[in-house]
Amino acid sequence: GISKRTLYEHFSSKTDILDANIDSTLNEFDEKTEMIIQDPELSLLEKIKKVITVIPKYNDFYNWQILDQMRKSHPTQWERVNAALNEWDDLRKLIEQGIREGLIVEQNVSLLMKLIIDATNSTMDRQFFYENSITVTEALDSIVDILLFGFITKNPK
């Protein structure tokens, strides 16, 4: 662990600590996303799947209870996190490319984005996943598979 004294030698307030944590998490998210997009070995479908499932290493504040506390006590920081959770420009571009290339059925991109964002943000209900023994990674993988491939068998009876 680290003592409060040592911590406050580097940060002047709890808000500064929170800002540093948010900066680090969002930067990591952006870096991982950019690596996926730039990877020439990945197909467009693989890039879409991987971008949707990017999870920062330290994602403890991706939890509804913590975000609600942040909204009340640190509204500026909450706005930054909330914006990041609801604006995935890189994913939007991949989906638009997928539609142009015929990989994705012609759909309203804004609606697709809302469905994807809302579905992935559902992983912040940690209690549900804990009670059902599902990790966040497993949940995201399943969500992506359902969104991309559906949940009806290929040969329905």
BADOFI-58661 format. One line per 4 residues: their letters; for each residue x, y, z of N, C-alpha, C. Coordinates in pm, 1 decimal. Atoms other than C-alpha are relative to their C-alpha. Layout:
BEGIN
A = X Y Z X Y Z X Y Z ~ ...
! end
This chain:
BEGIN
GISK = 81.2 -118.6 0.0 0.0 0.0 0.0 85.7 125.2 0.0 ~ -66.0 -129.5 0.5 84.8 363.9 3.1 -64.6 86.6 108.6 ~ 54.2 -82.6 -107.2 47.8 609.3 288.7 -66.4 124.9 -56.5 ~ 65.3 -125.0 40.9 -175.2 916.2 270.1 103.1 109.6 -19.8
RTLY = -103.3 -102.9 8.5 128.8 1133.3 329.8 72.8 -7.0 -134.4 ~ -68.6 18.4 128.2 311.6 987.8 29.7 -91.4 37.2 -115.4 ~ 97.5 -29.1 105.1 -2.2 1012.5 -181.2 -16.2 150.5 -19.1 ~ 23.5 -144.6 9.6 -56.7 1378.7 -99.0 128.2 80.3 -27.4
EHFS = -121.8 -66.0 47.7 308.1 1458.6 -178.4 -7.9 17.0 -151.7 ~ 13.2 -2.1 146.3 208.5 1391.2 -541.6 -130.5 62.6 -47.4 ~ 131.1 -53.4 35.4 -154.4 1506.4 -539.0 -46.2 94.7 109.5 ~ 42.4 -98.9 -99.5 -302.5 1810.5 -369.8 -140.4 -26.0 54.9
SKTD = 136.2 24.4 -46.0 -657.5 1672.5 -335.9 -51.2 -133.7 -53.1 ~ 65.6 121.2 49.8 -886.8 1374.2 -382.9 -41.8 18.2 -145.3 ~ 40.8 -28.5 138.5 -1009.8 1542.5 -700.5 117.2 -19.7 -95.2 ~ -118.5 20.7 84.3 -654.0 1544.9 -839.3 29.1 -149.0 -19.0
ILDA = -20.3 144.9 9.0 -624.4 1173.1 -761.6 -101.6 -60.2 -96.8 ~ 105.9 49.2 88.5 -956.9 1105.5 -934.0 28.8 38.9 -144.6 ~ -34.6 -44.7 135.7 -852.1 1314.8 -1236.6 112.2 -84.8 -59.5 ~ -112.4 81.3 48.0 -525.8 1120.2 -1264.1 -46.6 -140.7 -34.8
NIDS = 53.5 133.2 25.2 -713.4 790.4 -1242.3 -82.5 -1.8 -129.1 ~ 82.5 -9.7 121.1 -962.2 898.1 -1509.4 89.2 17.9 -122.7 ~ -91.8 -22.8 112.8 -683.3 1029.8 -1735.7 69.9 -129.1 -40.0 ~ -71.6 124.0 26.7 -489.8 706.1 -1702.8 -89.9 -103.2 -66.7
TLNE = 93.7 98.8 53.5 -794.5 488.5 -1771.2 -42.6 34.4 -142.3 ~ 44.1 -39.4 133.8 -916.4 689.5 -2070.9 114.3 -7.2 -100.8 ~ -116.2 10.7 89.4 -565.1 707.5 -2218.2 26.9 -145.6 -35.7 ~ -21.4 142.2 26.2 -526.0 332.2 -2180.7 -106.0 -53.0 -96.6
FDEK = 108.8 40.7 88.1 -865.3 277.4 -2345.1 29.6 45.5 -143.7 ~ -30.6 -54.7 132.6 -765.0 504.6 -2637.2 119.3 -71.5 -64.2 ~ -118.7 67.6 53.0 -423.8 339.0 -2675.5 -32.3 -141.9 -45.8 ~ 38.0 136.5 37.6 -569.7 -13.3 -2677.9 -85.9 1.3 -126.4
TEMI = 87.2 -10.8 116.9 -835.7 93.3 -2928.2 82.2 30.4 -124.9 ~ -82.9 -38.0 114.9 -577.5 254.1 -3157.5 86.5 -117.7 -46.1 ~ -80.0 117.3 37.5 -357.7 -58.2 -3146.9 -84.6 -100.1 -78.5 ~ 90.1 92.3 69.2 -656.3 -269.0 -3252.7 -27.5 50.2 -141.0
IQDP = 35.4 -57.4 129.8 -753.4 -35.1 -3535.9 117.5 -6.4 -97.4 ~ -119.1 -2.8 85.3 -397.0 -17.4 -3668.5 57.6 -138.5 -30.1 ~ -54.0 134.7 17.9 -337.5 -394.6 -3653.6 -39.2 -55.6 -137.3 ~ 31.9 48.1 135.4 -311.3 -511.3 -4016.9 -36.1 -148.6 -4.4
ELSL = 29.7 143.2 -5.1 -348.3 -875.6 -3909.5 -147.8 -27.4 29.3 ~ 139.5 20.4 -38.8 -706.6 -823.7 -3789.5 -95.4 34.4 -114.3 ~ 105.4 -31.7 96.8 -1011.2 -839.8 -4015.3 -85.8 112.4 58.6 ~ 88.3 -105.7 -47.4 -1269.1 -562.6 -3991.8 -92.1 -53.0 110.3
LEKI = 86.9 59.2 -101.6 -1501.6 -793.5 -3796.2 75.4 -19.0 131.9 ~ -80.0 18.5 -121.2 -1223.5 -880.9 -3551.8 27.4 134.0 68.1 ~ -23.9 -132.9 -57.2 -1146.6 -510.2 -3504.9 -124.6 50.6 72.0 ~ 124.7 -43.9 -62.9 -1512.2 -433.1 -3431.2 -19.4 -73.8 132.6
KKVI = 17.0 78.7 -122.0 -1532.2 -717.9 -3177.5 97.9 44.1 108.1 ~ -101.6 -36.1 -98.8 -1207.5 -620.4 -3007.1 -18.3 141.0 54.0 ~ 21.6 -137.3 -46.9 -1288.3 -249.0 -2991.3 -115.3 4.2 99.3 ~ 113.8 1.3 -92.1 -1623.3 -320.9 -2826.9 40.5 -57.2 135.4
TVIP = -34.1 68.5 -124.9 -1456.0 -540.8 -2565.4 124.5 54.5 69.2 ~ -115.5 -59.1 -68.5 -1166.1 -311.9 -2468.8 -39.3 31.8 144.1 ~ 20.9 -29.0 -142.6 -1146.8 -300.6 -2090.8 131.4 54.2 55.3 ~ -122.1 -50.8 -62.6 -894.9 -74.7 -1917.5 41.9 -88.7 117.3
KYND = -53.8 82.7 -107.9 -670.7 -250.9 -1665.9 -63.8 37.3 134.1 ~ 61.6 -47.1 -123.9 -805.3 -37.6 -1380.7 -136.6 57.7 -34.4 ~ 134.3 -41.5 41.0 -1178.3 -19.8 -1441.0 -96.2 1.1 117.0 ~ 84.0 5.9 -119.8 -1304.7 -2.3 -1085.1 -111.7 102.9 1.1
FYNW = 108.7 -96.8 -4.8 -1504.4 313.2 -1144.3 -102.5 -21.0 -110.6 ~ 103.6 36.4 95.3 -1695.3 148.9 -1428.5 -102.1 -87.3 72.5 ~ 95.1 64.9 -88.0 -1963.8 60.1 -1178.9 -106.5 105.4 29.8 ~ 106.8 -99.6 -14.2 -2304.4 230.1 -1149.5 2.8 69.2 135.5
QILD = -0.4 -60.5 -133.3 -2274.8 285.1 -773.6 110.5 104.2 12.5 ~ -111.9 -93.7 -7.6 -1934.7 449.8 -800.8 -25.1 120.2 -90.5 ~ 29.7 -111.9 90.5 -2043.1 657.6 -1100.1 -107.1 91.2 58.0 ~ 103.1 -82.6 -62.3 -2350.4 775.0 -911.8 59.3 86.9 110.4
QMRK = -69.6 -79.1 -102.2 -2131.7 884.4 -620.6 83.1 110.1 -65.5 ~ -82.2 -98.2 70.9 -1899.0 1056.9 -866.2 -87.2 112.3 -55.6 ~ 91.2 -101.1 56.3 -2192.5 1234.5 -1031.9 -38.9 102.3 106.0 ~ 42.6 -88.5 -108.3 -2297.7 1377.7 -695.9 114.8 81.8 58.5
SHPT = -108.7 -68.4 -70.8 -1959.9 1465.4 -546.9 107.7 60.5 -90.1 ~ -100.7 -50.2 94.5 -1740.5 1526.2 -855.5 -62.9 9.3 -139.4 ~ 75.4 -4.8 126.5 -1973.9 1632.3 -1140.6 86.6 23.3 -124.0 ~ -86.9 -24.6 116.0 -1693.1 1755.3 -1369.0 66.0 -130.1 -45.0
QWER = -65.1 126.7 32.3 -1513.8 1421.9 -1350.9 -103.1 -100.1 -52.5 ~ 105.4 88.5 47.5 -1842.4 1234.1 -1392.1 -34.2 29.9 -146.1 ~ 30.2 -38.1 139.1 -1911.7 1430.5 -1712.9 102.3 -59.5 -96.0 ~ -105.0 56.9 86.0 -1577.0 1317.9 -1856.4 -19.9 -149.8 -19.1
VNAA = 18.0 145.2 7.8 -1638.9 952.8 -1774.6 -127.8 -32.4 -76.5 ~ 126.9 23.6 68.1 -2001.2 966.6 -1890.1 13.3 23.3 -151.1 ~ -21.4 -26.9 142.8 -1897.4 1122.7 -2221.7 78.2 -114.0 -64.8 ~ -81.1 109.9 54.6 -1635.2 851.8 -2271.5 -81.9 -128.0 -14.4
LNEW = 82.2 120.7 5.6 -1892.0 580.4 -2199.4 -103.0 5.0 -112.5 ~ 107.2 -15.1 98.6 -2129.5 718.9 -2460.3 44.4 52.4 -135.6 ~ -50.4 -48.7 128.7 -1906.7 837.4 -2744.3 114.5 -88.3 -47.3 ~ -100.6 90.3 55.0 -1721.8 573.7 -2939.9 18.5 30.9 -147.9
DDLR = -17.6 -42.6 139.2 -1618.4 756.2 -3256.2 75.7 -103.8 -83.4 ~ -78.1 99.3 74.7 -1363.8 490.5 -3355.3 -87.0 -120.0 -38.1 ~ 90.0 112.0 30.1 -1624.5 214.6 -3332.3 -100.5 40.5 -106.5 ~ 94.0 -49.1 100.7 -1871.6 425.5 -3530.0 63.3 -7.2 -139.7
KLIE = -69.4 3.7 129.5 -1613.7 456.2 -3810.5 15.3 -142.5 -51.1 ~ -12.1 140.7 40.6 -1554.1 80.5 -3812.5 -134.3 -54.8 -48.2 ~ 133.3 46.9 39.6 -1928.1 13.5 -3831.0 -39.0 60.5 -134.2 ~ 28.9 -64.0 129.3 -1970.6 265.2 -4113.9 79.9 -66.0 -111.1
QGIR = -82.0 70.6 98.5 -1682.6 95.5 -4295.7 -60.6 -137.2 -29.4 ~ 62.2 131.5 17.0 -1850.8 -241.4 -4237.2 -124.6 6.5 -86.4 ~ 120.0 -17.5 82.9 -2174.0 -113.3 -4392.5 41.2 26.2 -144.8 ~ -47.7 -30.5 136.4 -1988.6 31.6 -4692.8 53.7 -124.2 -69.5
EGLI = -62.1 119.6 57.5 -1803.8 -297.9 -4744.3 -95.4 -119.0 -6.3 ~ 98.1 107.9 6.1 -2120.4 -508.7 -4709.1 13.8 -104.2 109.5 ~ -16.6 92.0 -111.8 -2004.3 -680.3 -4388.5 -117.5 11.8 96.8 ~ 110.1 -29.0 -91.1 -2281.8 -517.4 -4185.0 -120.8 42.3 -82.2
VEQN = 124.3 -34.4 67.7 -2642.8 -493.4 -4297.4 -24.6 150.1 13.9 ~ 32.5 -143.7 -3.1 -2751.1 -137.8 -4385.6 -97.7 26.8 114.0 ~ 80.8 -34.5 -116.9 -2884.5 2.5 -4058.1 25.8 145.4 36.6 ~ -21.9 -132.6 -55.3 -2920.6 333.3 -3880.8 118.3 -10.7 96.0
VSLL = -122.8 12.7 -77.8 -2567.7 374.4 -3740.2 -18.9 54.5 141.7 ~ 22.9 -54.7 -133.8 -2684.0 592.3 -3450.8 -73.9 -100.0 88.2 ~ 72.4 101.2 -76.1 -2926.5 320.3 -3343.5 92.3 -116.7 35.6 ~ -95.5 107.0 -28.8 -2658.7 51.1 -3373.8 93.8 40.5 113.4
MKLI = -91.4 -47.9 -103.8 -2424.3 262.8 -3162.9 -69.8 1.6 136.0 ~ 74.0 -3.8 -127.2 -2691.5 314.8 -2896.4 -17.4 -140.8 56.2 ~ 16.3 138.4 -45.1 -2761.3 -59.1 -2880.4 130.5 -55.6 56.2 ~ -130.1 50.6 -43.7 -2391.8 -143.0 -2851.0 42.2 66.6 131.2
IDAT = -41.1 -73.6 -120.1 -2319.8 127.9 -2594.1 -84.3 -40.5 120.2 ~ 86.5 37.9 -111.8 -2621.5 44.3 -2379.7 27.0 -144.1 44.6 ~ -25.9 140.0 -35.1 -2547.6 -328.0 -2395.7 133.6 -13.9 73.4 ~ -129.6 12.1 -66.9 -2181.1 -289.4 -2304.3 -0.6 71.6 134.8
NSTM = 7.9 -70.4 -128.2 -2259.5 -36.0 -2031.6 -78.0 -79.1 104.6 ~ 72.2 83.3 -96.0 -2487.6 -296.0 -1875.7 97.3 -80.4 86.3 ~ -99.2 73.7 -79.4 -2167.2 -464.5 -1753.6 36.5 75.9 127.5 ~ -27.0 -75.6 -122.3 -2149.0 -189.6 -1491.7 -93.8 -39.1 113.3
DRQF = 86.2 54.4 -105.2 -2424.0 -368.8 -1301.9 73.2 -119.7 58.6 ~ -88.5 105.1 -50.5 -2158.4 -566.4 -1116.5 -74.0 -100.9 87.2 ~ 74.0 90.5 -88.0 -2409.4 -714.2 -872.4 -62.1 -114.6 -80.0 ~ 61.1 102.6 84.9 -2594.1 -898.7 -1151.3 103.9 -103.6 -42.3
FYEN = -102.3 92.4 50.1 -2272.5 -1047.4 -1287.6 60.5 -82.2 113.5 ~ -49.6 72.6 -116.6 -2148.2 -1140.7 -940.6 -98.1 -111.4 38.6 ~ 102.1 98.0 -38.9 -2476.3 -1315.1 -855.9 -12.1 -114.3 -99.9 ~ 11.8 101.7 104.3 -2465.2 -1507.0 -1186.0 134.5 -58.1 -41.0
SITV = -135.2 54.2 22.9 -2092.5 -1591.3 -1171.4 49.3 24.4 -142.5 ~ -45.2 -38.3 134.0 -2012.7 -1404.5 -1493.6 102.2 111.9 16.9 ~ -98.2 -107.7 -5.1 -1695.2 -1201.1 -1530.7 -38.8 107.6 -100.6 ~ 27.2 -108.6 94.4 -1707.2 -866.2 -1707.4 48.9 -38.9 -139.5
TEAL = -54.2 42.6 129.8 -1489.8 -1010.7 -1984.6 -93.2 -100.1 -67.1 ~ 94.2 97.4 55.6 -1725.6 -1307.4 -2031.7 -127.7 68.7 -46.0 ~ 122.4 -72.0 35.6 -2023.6 -1073.0 -2032.9 18.8 78.1 -129.1 ~ -24.1 -78.1 122.4 -1870.6 -843.3 -2295.0 12.6 -90.0 -122.0
DSIV = -13.7 92.7 112.7 -1772.2 -1136.8 -2516.2 -136.7 -52.2 -43.9 ~ 134.4 49.9 32.8 -2127.1 -1275.7 -2497.9 -85.5 109.3 -62.5 ~ 76.8 -112.5 54.4 -2283.3 -934.5 -2559.6 38.4 25.5 -145.1 ~ -46.8 -24.6 137.0 -2068.4 -883.3 -2868.9 -48.1 -110.6 -92.8
DILL = 45.4 111.0 84.8 -2149.9 -1230.2 -3003.4 -149.6 10.2 -28.4 ~ 144.7 -13.3 20.1 -2523.0 -1172.8 -2950.8 -30.9 116.3 -93.5 ~ 24.9 -116.3 85.9 -2512.3 -827.0 -3109.9 41.6 -25.9 -145.0 ~ -49.8 21.2 136.1 -2308.6 -942.0 -3408.9 -63.5 -120.8 -69.4
FGFI = 44.3 124.0 63.8 -2447.5 -1290.7 -3467.0 -139.9 -44.4 41.7 ~ 135.1 33.2 -43.6 -2784.0 -1296.7 -3287.3 -2.4 -111.5 101.6 ~ 12.4 109.5 -97.3 -2918.4 -1560.9 -3053.9 -93.5 -108.5 -48.8 ~ 80.1 105.3 60.1 -3122.9 -1773.8 -3290.6 95.2 -98.3 -67.3
TKNP = -84.9 99.4 63.3 -2967.2 -2101.2 -3404.5 -12.7 13.1 -152.5 ~ 3.0 -9.4 146.2 -2884.3 -2129.3 -3772.7 -113.3 -80.3 -60.5 ~ 108.8 85.6 50.5 -3147.3 -2397.8 -3815.4 -114.7 -4.5 100.1 ~ 109.4 2.7 -97.3 -3446.1 -2292.5 -3603.2 -107.0 -100.7 -41.3
K = 100.4 104.3 27.8 -3717.8 -2555.7 -3572.4 -136.0 60.3 -14.9
! end
